[in-house]
Amino acid sequence: MQTNRRLWISLMMTLPLAACGFQLRGSRSSANLPFSSVHLEIAKNSPIERELRNAILSQGNTAIATDRKSAEITVRVLSERQEKKVLTLNAQGQVREFSLLYRLRFDVIGKENVQIVNDTELALQTFMSYSESQAVAKETEERLIYNDLRADAVSQIMRRLAQIKPEQ
């Protein structure tokens, strides 16, 4: 009898959570791109090109066009930079913390060179502690952090592309 009561109470407590409207990111149909084809003007086989290509293809309804003329839109990555600055030093003048900044400039061009999204810069920043005794591990951590920042930039680009209203 006690087990049934516990089961009933836990069911009643979790039922409101099921009705809250929670969905995983990208699971909404409105998150799909409103274009059938996209052309990418990015350095071929660069990390940003691979991630953006995979993100677009994962939408399922959008293809990557090989040239600008056959695509509905063209996404151009105008520049991509990684910056690393010393943030804090210890009493001996050794680095204790770095500021890592990832900058990406892009725009989106429609057919007949109509600019759909103006030149936009995404600047993503994070901080990383540093220790000379763990230099190799910190280099790996830095590389992973930049990969995460790049993935976040791709997600932001995809959200902006999903908000574009296609030309009628």
N, C-alpha and C positions, 0 to 999 in steps of 0.2 A: 504494500500500500504506500509506503514511504517512497519507494522508487518511482511509482507512477506520479506521485505528487511533485517530486523533483523534476521529472520529465515535463510535466505540465507547466511548472513555473518557468523552466528554461525556455520552453517553447513560447510562452507568453512574453518573455523578456526579449527574445530575438525577433519576434514577428514585426515590431515597429521598425527594426533595422532593415528588413526586407523591403519595406515600402518607402524608404528614404530617397530612392531614385539614383542610388550609386551606380555608376558605370565605369568601366576601365577606360582610360584615355584612348581615344581612337576607335572606340566601339560604337560610337554614334554614327548613323548614316550621314548626318550633316557634316561629319569630319572628312568625308571623301572629297577628293579634288573635283571641282566642277568642269574639268577639262579632259578631253580624250587623249591629248598628246602634249608633251612638254619637251622642249629642247633645252639642253644644258650647255651654257658657254662657260666652261670651267676647264682647267688643265686636266687632261685625261689621266685616269688612274691615280689622281691625288686622293688623299683620305677624304676630303670634303666632297669630291665628286662621287666617290663610292658610296658614302653615307647618304647623300642626297638622292642618288640614283636608286638605292635600295629602299629609301623611305617612299619615293614616288611609286616604285613598282609594287610595294607592299599594299598600296591602296587598292590594287586589283582592277580598277576601272581606267587607269591612265597608263599610256605607253610612252616610252622615251623615243622622240623623233631624232633622226640622224642629222637633219638640217633645219634651219630656221623657217624656211618656207612651208614645210609640211606640218609644222607645229602650231597649235593654237596660241601658246605662249612660249616665251623664252626667258629662262632664269639665268641671269648673268651674275657671276661672282666677280666683282670688280677688284677686290683685294682681300687678303687674309694675312693676319699678323699675330704672332705670339710675342708677348712682352714679359720680361721678368725683371723686377726691380727689388732692390734690397729694402725691406720694410723696417726691420729693427736689428740692432747690434747689441752684443753683450758688453760687459765692462772691459773685456780684452780687445774689443773691436772686431770680434768674429760675428758673422751673420747668424742671427737666430731665427729670422722669419723673412720669407719672400712674398711679394705680391705677384700673382700670375694673372695676366690679362690676355684674353683672346678677342681679337677684333675681326669682324667680317663685314665687308660692304657688299651689298647686292642691289639689283633692281630687277624688275620684271617688265618685259616688253611684249606687247600683243602683236597681232598681225598688222602689217603696214607701219611698223615701228611706232605704234602708239604706246606711250609709257603708262603701264597699269599701276605699278608700284614704283614710286620715286626712289632715287638713290637713298638707301637706308643703311645705317651702320649699327650693328649689334656689338656691344662691348660687354663681355662677360668676365667677371673678376672673382678671384678667390685667393686665399692666403694659404701658405704652406710653411710649416716650421722646418728648421734645418739644423742638422748636427753634422759636424765634420766626421764623427766616428761612424756615421751611417750614410756616407756620401753616395755609395752605389745604390742603396735602397731608395734614397731620396731622388736620385735621377729617374729611377723607375716610377716612383710616385708622381713626379712631375710630368712624365710622359702620359701616365694614366689620367691625371687631372686635365691635361690639355685635350685628351680624347673625350673626356666627359663634357668639357666646355664646348667642343666641336659638335658633339651629339645634341647638346642643348640648343645650340645655334640652328642646327638642322630642324629640330622640333619647332622652333620659333618660325622658321621660314615656312614649314609645312602648315602651321596654323594660319599664317598670313595668306598663303596660297588658297587654303580652304575657304577663306572669307571673301575671295574675289568673286564678283558677280560676272559670269560670262556674258559676252556681247550677244545680243539677240539678232 
